[in-house]
């Protein structure tokens, strides 16, 4: 450390935070899933699916949770060998199983868009595995890390459709290929590390156990002066005061960098029309090295600058952990009306779609309060609205107008199309499942929200 100034160490620690935040955040959520469960799903051990038994509502404690699909999530431990994944057929209904490595890279998809909706089995194999693949499988999914998260989303058309989805969930299984035991938890950081250095201790331990791609490995070698590459006993149990100070200041600076981009939004920029929706189909393009089943291996879906991808990955983990590539689903949000004013339940608004959004699966608009981004309790028990909502009233020209307001509209047609808002500030989110080409290439413009005056 003597050959580096304190300023250089702080800068390096900030870079390490941005680089390592996705790994620490991801594995912290993996650990929570194993111990406590999350998002209405019970805790389950490695290699077993946890299932949501109902659509999310205002009681669901998860940021920006969707109200379109029912979740099935499994944390995989491949340290003992491959797993067989059995997927039931859905008869054409939308679903997706998204595979995410420990660094939050989405690296494979099984589902309607990627592989169809027929029944089948897949083999999920750990890094470097060279065994024999059994016959009768649909294919092999190569995992970049030995711990993987599988995020399953099943389209559900309301409470009456839940029995169909539950039957599918029960037939979604994972089986060890050779029956060998797997570990029962994540590698543990060393006890005795001060709380202010816990992030770097977790990063040190988990980087060693879940190495990234060769290109990222070369980049992370720069963090050697911070003690992040030390093996054996933790260098942070009795770290020198100068190093502790540099790490603490670097963490604060790195966190501010991630939070600053998160708050700025993903689709901003000078010259945008007031009230424009933030929509970025390439928000999750930070995976540069692992393209498996169901992914699109094309420069169009890779961030060109590797170092820029680290910040993009950290921001995505902060505000959209385990999000899909844009070709699977796109999410758009807005905080303002057509005059650039913050959306607030003290006013009434109209969102008019001259024609349906261009999607191959389905679309919806979901209401969230701000700043916590939770679903909104309301007397209609309606949290989202879209092309699968029964009883919507279209105009004679085929257009669809959605009233957004805290109070139920008096007009029957507007009441049928009403998306309830909170009394205070709110943010709607438009979800486009399997978006069409016009969404992906930027030709589609989402209508702005108009405030009803008077």
Order of alpha helices (4+ residues) and beta strands (2+ residues): alpha-beta-beta-beta-beta-beta-alpha-beta-beta-beta-alpha-beta-alpha-alpha-alpha-beta-alpha-beta-beta-beta-beta-beta-alpha-beta-beta-alpha-beta
